[in-house]
Amino acid sequence: MAKRQTKDSPHYVNNKEFTAALKEYSAECQRCDAEDIERPIMSRYIGECIIKMSNRLALRPNFIGYPYRDEMVQDAILAGVRYAGNFKGDKFDNGFAYITQVLFSHMVQRIKKEKKKYMLDLKLIQEADQNLFLNSEFADVAGEKAKSIADQKMQDLEDQKAGKDKSGHSKGGFTLRYHKIRKDAEEAAIAAHQEEYEIDGKVFKVREEKKEEYWERMRKHNNPPE
């Protein structure tokens, strides 16, 4: 379980204050859109909150192990700034949950982009012509070695998807990680009062029983027993 943030925590954001500031800013943005004039400059406070939230989210188990985590944080911050003005404060009184959903979805998009690039690089190595190697004396050996490495990497990815370790036994690691990503995405959608959420290009419906579980947990959290 993630450690609860306190006022002394480096990533702490007061939801009530942040929501009030976001509501005021988004209302002004939407007024400017209606009048077809330039949107106002975002306050420093909102920007700092988005940065804190992005860095905090990147520390979750879903994201912390990726080597391109800095890029994920950058994408999240840009998305948070871009979509902050679209917050519907009159319909939903939780700016923290709204921005978190935006940040989360764009971090997942960065993971999908990086995986796609990685897969493409491996396939290019697999299909590379031996003549691409400059030294003809070692071309065959070098080409075979590169292809062997690419083949192994591709197999590792397939094993991860199937939830197997290097010995071929099922370990459930990938499945558990995917389950955690889906759970977090569904809860973020519930908090944002959305009926659907997207993971890896697939759209899922929010389950009614998960809504009840989430809001019951929130009620207990906001009203702890004495």
PyMOL commands that set and color helices and strands:
alter all, ss='L'
color gray80, all
select helices_A, chain A and resi 15-34+44-57+69-86+95-126+130-132+139-162+173-191+208-222
alter helices_A, ss='H'
color red, helices_A
select strands_A, chain A and resi 196-199+202-205
alter strands_A, ss='S'
color yellow, strands_A
deselect
rebuild
show_as cartoon
